[in-house]
Amino acid sequence: MANTYTLIEAKTLGSSAASVTFTSIPATFTDLKVVYSVRTSRGSIGSYIYVSFNGSASNFSAVFLGGDGASASSGSVNQLVGIETDANATASTFANGEVYIPNYTSATNAKSYSGDSVTENNTVTAFSYLIAGLWNPGTQAAITSITLTSESGGSFVTNSTFYLYGIKNS
């Protein structure tokens, strides 16, 4: 069980951005956690958020379990880390989610991550997703940067927030 959470960096968007990156992540923690609240300009209700580590968009695999209040779905989408609220959802509502990255400095090639996220939409469909992912770059490198990217055709809008925490298990 984690004993300490330390805020490494917080970002609140003052203008739209297709992606948000945390860089220079120190190797002084056991695990990392990203917490976000986002809305996008994309013309739909809900779409995907993707992750990349150390500038790499390769060698990812992820599976998801999702629901929209009427049906469930599952599948695999590389780099998937969460779901976002889009422009056609109820005005001023945001999706909320978390990404957990255990052992981000470990001496193993593969790094795992998990995500959970929900959208809000007061008139029609809202989504909830659980994700399990793996990044295997084939080298023993610590994760030193994390990028979250909105699905193609959209950008995170003003007032979307992103927080990166370091967690120590000691």
Contacts in CASP RR format, 6 or more apart in sequence:
PFRMAT RR
TARGET T0000
AUTHOR 0000-0000-0000
METHOD contacts of the structure
MODEL  1
MANTYTLIEAKTLGSSAASVTFTSIPATFTDLKVVYSVRTSRGSIGSYIY
VSFNGSASNFSAVFLGGDGASASSGSVNQLVGIETDANATASTFANGEVY
IPNYTSATNAKSYSGDSVTENNTVTAFSYLIAGLWNPGTQAAITSITLTS
ESGGSFVTNSTFYLYGIKNS
1 169 0 8 1.000
2 30 0 8 1.000
2 31 0 8 1.000
2 167 0 8 1.000
2 168 0 8 1.000
2 169 0 8 1.000
3 168 0 8 1.000
3 169 0 8 1.000
3 170 0 8 1.000
4 167 0 8 1.000
4 168 0 8 1.000
5 33 0 8 1.000
5 165 0 8 1.000
5 166 0 8 1.000
5 167 0 8 1.000
6 29 0 8 1.000
6 165 0 8 1.000
6 166 0 8 1.000
6 167 0 8 1.000
6 168 0 8 1.000
7 163 0 8 1.000
7 164 0 8 1.000
7 165 0 8 1.000
7 166 0 8 1.000
8 22 0 8 1.000
8 25 0 8 1.000
8 26 0 8 1.000
8 32 0 8 1.000
8 164 0 8 1.000
8 165 0 8 1.000
8 166 0 8 1.000
9 22 0 8 1.000
9 163 0 8 1.000
9 164 0 8 1.000
10 161 0 8 1.000
10 162 0 8 1.000
10 163 0 8 1.000
10 164 0 8 1.000
11 20 0 8 1.000
11 22 0 8 1.000
11 161 0 8 1.000
11 162 0 8 1.000
11 163 0 8 1.000
12 159 0 8 1.000
12 160 0 8 1.000
12 161 0 8 1.000
12 162 0 8 1.000
13 20 0 8 1.000
13 156 0 8 1.000
13 157 0 8 1.000
13 158 0 8 1.000
13 159 0 8 1.000
13 160 0 8 1.000
13 161 0 8 1.000
14 158 0 8 1.000
14 159 0 8 1.000
15 158 0 8 1.000
16 41 0 8 1.000
16 155 0 8 1.000
16 156 0 8 1.000
16 157 0 8 1.000
16 158 0 8 1.000
17 155 0 8 1.000
17 156 0 8 1.000
18 149 0 8 1.000
18 150 0 8 1.000
18 154 0 8 1.000
18 155 0 8 1.000
18 156 0 8 1.000
19 147 0 8 1.000
19 148 0 8 1.000
19 149 0 8 1.000
19 150 0 8 1.000
19 156 0 8 1.000
20 147 0 8 1.000
20 148 0 8 1.000
20 156 0 8 1.000
20 160 0 8 1.000
20 162 0 8 1.000
21 145 0 8 1.000
21 146 0 8 1.000
21 147 0 8 1.000
21 148 0 8 1.000
22 34 0 8 1.000
22 145 0 8 1.000
22 146 0 8 1.000
22 147 0 8 1.000
22 162 0 8 1.000
22 164 0 8 1.000
23 144 0 8 1.000
23 145 0 8 1.000
24 144 0 8 1.000
24 145 0 8 1.000
25 32 0 8 1.000
25 104 0 8 1.000
25 143 0 8 1.000
25 144 0 8 1.000
25 145 0 8 1.000
25 146 0 8 1.000
25 164 0 8 1.000
27 105 0 8 1.000
27 142 0 8 1.000
27 144 0 8 1.000
28 168 0 8 1.000
29 104 0 8 1.000
29 105 0 8 1.000
29 166 0 8 1.000
29 167 0 8 1.000
29 168 0 8 1.000
30 102 0 8 1.000
30 103 0 8 1.000
30 167 0 8 1.000
30 168 0 8 1.000
30 169 0 8 1.000
30 170 0 8 1.000
31 100 0 8 1.000
31 101 0 8 1.000
31 102 0 8 1.000
31 103 0 8 1.000
31 104 0 8 1.000
31 166 0 8 1.000
31 167 0 8 1.000
31 169 0 8 1.000
32 100 0 8 1.000
32 101 0 8 1.000
32 104 0 8 1.000
32 143 0 8 1.000
32 146 0 8 1.000
32 164 0 8 1.000
32 165 0 8 1.000
32 166 0 8 1.000
32 167 0 8 1.000
33 98 0 8 1.000
33 99 0 8 1.000
33 100 0 8 1.000
33 101 0 8 1.000
33 164 0 8 1.000
33 165 0 8 1.000
33 166 0 8 1.000
33 167 0 8 1.000
34 98 0 8 1.000
34 99 0 8 1.000
34 101 0 8 1.000
34 146 0 8 1.000
34 148 0 8 1.000
34 162 0 8 1.000
34 163 0 8 1.000
34 164 0 8 1.000
34 165 0 8 1.000
35 96 0 8 1.000
35 97 0 8 1.000
35 98 0 8 1.000
35 162 0 8 1.000
35 163 0 8 1.000
35 165 0 8 1.000
36 49 0 8 1.000
36 95 0 8 1.000
36 96 0 8 1.000
36 97 0 8 1.000
36 98 0 8 1.000
36 99 0 8 1.000
36 148 0 8 1.000
36 160 0 8 1.000
36 161 0 8 1.000
36 162 0 8 1.000
36 163 0 8 1.000
37 94 0 8 1.000
37 95 0 8 1.000
37 96 0 8 1.000
37 97 0 8 1.000
37 160 0 8 1.000
37 161 0 8 1.000
38 49 0 8 1.000
38 84 0 8 1.000
38 85 0 8 1.000
38 94 0 8 1.000
38 95 0 8 1.000
38 150 0 8 1.000
38 156 0 8 1.000
38 157 0 8 1.000
38 160 0 8 1.000
38 161 0 8 1.000
38 162 0 8 1.000
39 84 0 8 1.000
39 85 0 8 1.000
39 86 0 8 1.000
39 87 0 8 1.000
39 89 0 8 1.000
39 92 0 8 1.000
39 93 0 8 1.000
39 94 0 8 1.000
39 95 0 8 1.000
39 156 0 8 1.000
39 157 0 8 1.000
39 159 0 8 1.000
39 160 0 8 1.000
40 47 0 8 1.000
40 84 0 8 1.000
40 85 0 8 1.000
40 86 0 8 1.000
40 87 0 8 1.000
40 150 0 8 1.000
40 151 0 8 1.000
40 154 0 8 1.000
40 155 0 8 1.000
40 156 0 8 1.000
40 157 0 8 1.000
41 86 0 8 1.000
41 87 0 8 1.000
41 153 0 8 1.000
41 154 0 8 1.000
41 155 0 8 1.000
41 157 0 8 1.000
42 84 0 8 1.000
42 86 0 8 1.000
42 87 0 8 1.000
42 150 0 8 1.000
42 151 0 8 1.000
42 153 0 8 1.000
42 154 0 8 1.000
42 155 0 8 1.000
43 86 0 8 1.000
43 87 0 8 1.000
43 88 0 8 1.000
43 153 0 8 1.000
43 154 0 8 1.000
44 86 0 8 1.000
44 87 0 8 1.000
44 88 0 8 1.000
45 85 0 8 1.000
45 86 0 8 1.000
45 88 0 8 1.000
45 89 0 8 1.000
45 119 0 8 1.000
45 121 0 8 1.000
45 124 0 8 1.000
45 125 0 8 1.000
45 127 0 8 1.000
46 83 0 8 1.000
46 84 0 8 1.000
46 85 0 8 1.000
46 86 0 8 1.000
46 89 0 8 1.000
46 95 0 8 1.000
46 119 0 8 1.000
46 127 0 8 1.000
47 83 0 8 1.000
47 84 0 8 1.000
47 86 0 8 1.000
47 150 0 8 1.000
47 151 0 8 1.000
47 154 0 8 1.000
48 77 0 8 1.000
48 80 0 8 1.000
48 82 0 8 1.000
48 83 0 8 1.000
48 84 0 8 1.000
48 151 0 8 1.000
49 80 0 8 1.000
49 81 0 8 1.000
49 82 0 8 1.000
49 83 0 8 1.000
49 84 0 8 1.000
49 117 0 8 1.000
49 148 0 8 1.000
49 149 0 8 1.000
49 150 0 8 1.000
49 151 0 8 1.000
50 57 0 8 1.000
50 79 0 8 1.000
50 80 0 8 1.000
50 81 0 8 1.000
50 148 0 8 1.000
50 149 0 8 1.000
50 151 0 8 1.000
51 60 0 8 1.000
51 79 0 8 1.000
51 80 0 8 1.000
51 81 0 8 1.000
51 99 0 8 1.000
51 113 0 8 1.000
51 146 0 8 1.000
51 147 0 8 1.000
51 148 0 8 1.000
51 149 0 8 1.000
52 60 0 8 1.000
52 79 0 8 1.000
52 146 0 8 1.000
52 147 0 8 1.000
52 149 0 8 1.000
53 111 0 8 1.000
53 135 0 8 1.000
53 137 0 8 1.000
53 143 0 8 1.000
53 145 0 8 1.000
53 146 0 8 1.000
53 147 0 8 1.000
54 137 0 8 1.000
54 141 0 8 1.000
54 143 0 8 1.000
54 144 0 8 1.000
54 145 0 8 1.000
55 145 0 8 1.000
55 147 0 8 1.000
56 135 0 8 1.000
56 137 0 8 1.000
57 79 0 8 1.000
58 137 0 8 1.000
59 135 0 8 1.000
59 136 0 8 1.000
59 137 0 8 1.000
59 138 0 8 1.000
60 78 0 8 1.000
60 79 0 8 1.000
60 133 0 8 1.000
60 134 0 8 1.000
60 135 0 8 1.000
61 76 0 8 1.000
61 78 0 8 1.000
61 133 0 8 1.000
61 134 0 8 1.000
61 136 0 8 1.000
62 76 0 8 1.000
62 77 0 8 1.000
62 78 0 8 1.000
62 79 0 8 1.000
62 80 0 8 1.000
62 81 0 8 1.000
62 131 0 8 1.000
62 132 0 8 1.000
62 133 0 8 1.000
62 134 0 8 1.000
63 74 0 8 1.000
63 75 0 8 1.000
63 76 0 8 1.000
63 131 0 8 1.000
63 132 0 8 1.000
63 133 0 8 1.000
64 73 0 8 1.000
64 74 0 8 1.000
64 75 0 8 1.000
64 76 0 8 1.000
64 77 0 8 1.000
64 80 0 8 1.000
64 129 0 8 1.000
64 130 0 8 1.000
64 131 0 8 1.000
64 132 0 8 1.000
65 72 0 8 1.000
65 73 0 8 1.000
65 74 0 8 1.000
65 129 0 8 1.000
65 130 0 8 1.000
66 72 0 8 1.000
66 73 0 8 1.000
66 74 0 8 1.000
66 127 0 8 1.000
66 128 0 8 1.000
66 129 0 8 1.000
66 130 0 8 1.000
67 73 0 8 1.000
67 127 0 8 1.000
67 128 0 8 1.000
67 129 0 8 1.000
68 125 0 8 1.000
68 126 0 8 1.000
68 127 0 8 1.000
68 128 0 8 1.000
69 125 0 8 1.000
69 126 0 8 1.000
69 128 0 8 1.000
70 125 0 8 1.000
80 131 0 8 1.000
80 133 0 8 1.000
81 99 0 8 1.000
81 113 0 8 1.000
81 115 0 8 1.000
81 131 0 8 1.000
81 148 0 8 1.000
82 97 0 8 1.000
82 99 0 8 1.000
82 115 0 8 1.000
82 116 0 8 1.000
82 117 0 8 1.000
82 129 0 8 1.000
82 131 0 8 1.000
83 95 0 8 1.000
83 117 0 8 1.000
83 118 0 8 1.000
83 119 0 8 1.000
83 127 0 8 1.000
83 128 0 8 1.000
83 129 0 8 1.000
84 95 0 8 1.000
84 117 0 8 1.000
84 119 0 8 1.000
84 150 0 8 1.000
84 151 0 8 1.000
84 156 0 8 1.000
85 93 0 8 1.000
85 94 0 8 1.000
85 95 0 8 1.000
85 119 0 8 1.000
85 120 0 8 1.000
85 121 0 8 1.000
86 154 0 8 1.000
89 119 0 8 1.000
89 120 0 8 1.000
89 121 0 8 1.000
89 126 0 8 1.000
90 120 0 8 1.000
90 121 0 8 1.000
90 122 0 8 1.000
90 123 0 8 1.000
93 119 0 8 1.000
93 120 0 8 1.000
93 121 0 8 1.000
93 122 0 8 1.000
94 120 0 8 1.000
94 160 0 8 1.000
95 117 0 8 1.000
95 118 0 8 1.000
95 119 0 8 1.000
95 120 0 8 1.000
96 117 0 8 1.000
96 118 0 8 1.000
96 120 0 8 1.000
97 115 0 8 1.000
97 116 0 8 1.000
97 117 0 8 1.000
97 118 0 8 1.000
98 115 0 8 1.000
98 116 0 8 1.000
98 117 0 8 1.000
99 113 0 8 1.000
99 114 0 8 1.000
99 115 0 8 1.000
99 146 0 8 1.000
99 148 0 8 1.000
100 113 0 8 1.000
100 114 0 8 1.000
100 115 0 8 1.000
101 111 0 8 1.000
101 112 0 8 1.000
101 113 0 8 1.000
101 143 0 8 1.000
101 146 0 8 1.000
102 112 0 8 1.000
102 113 0 8 1.000
103 111 0 8 1.000
103 112 0 8 1.000
104 111 0 8 1.000
104 142 0 8 1.000
104 143 0 8 1.000
105 142 0 8 1.000
105 143 0 8 1.000
106 142 0 8 1.000
107 140 0 8 1.000
108 140 0 8 1.000
109 136 0 8 1.000
109 137 0 8 1.000
109 138 0 8 1.000
109 139 0 8 1.000
109 140 0 8 1.000
110 134 0 8 1.000
110 135 0 8 1.000
110 136 0 8 1.000
110 138 0 8 1.000
111 134 0 8 1.000
111 135 0 8 1.000
111 136 0 8 1.000
111 143 0 8 1.000
112 132 0 8 1.000
112 133 0 8 1.000
112 134 0 8 1.000
112 135 0 8 1.000
113 131 0 8 1.000
113 132 0 8 1.000
113 133 0 8 1.000
113 134 0 8 1.000
113 135 0 8 1.000
114 130 0 8 1.000
114 131 0 8 1.000
114 132 0 8 1.000
114 133 0 8 1.000
115 129 0 8 1.000
115 130 0 8 1.000
115 131 0 8 1.000
115 132 0 8 1.000
116 129 0 8 1.000
116 130 0 8 1.000
116 131 0 8 1.000
117 128 0 8 1.000
117 129 0 8 1.000
117 131 0 8 1.000
118 126 0 8 1.000
118 127 0 8 1.000
118 128 0 8 1.000
118 129 0 8 1.000
119 126 0 8 1.000
119 127 0 8 1.000
119 128 0 8 1.000
120 126 0 8 1.000
146 164 0 8 1.000
148 162 0 8 1.000
150 156 0 8 1.000
END
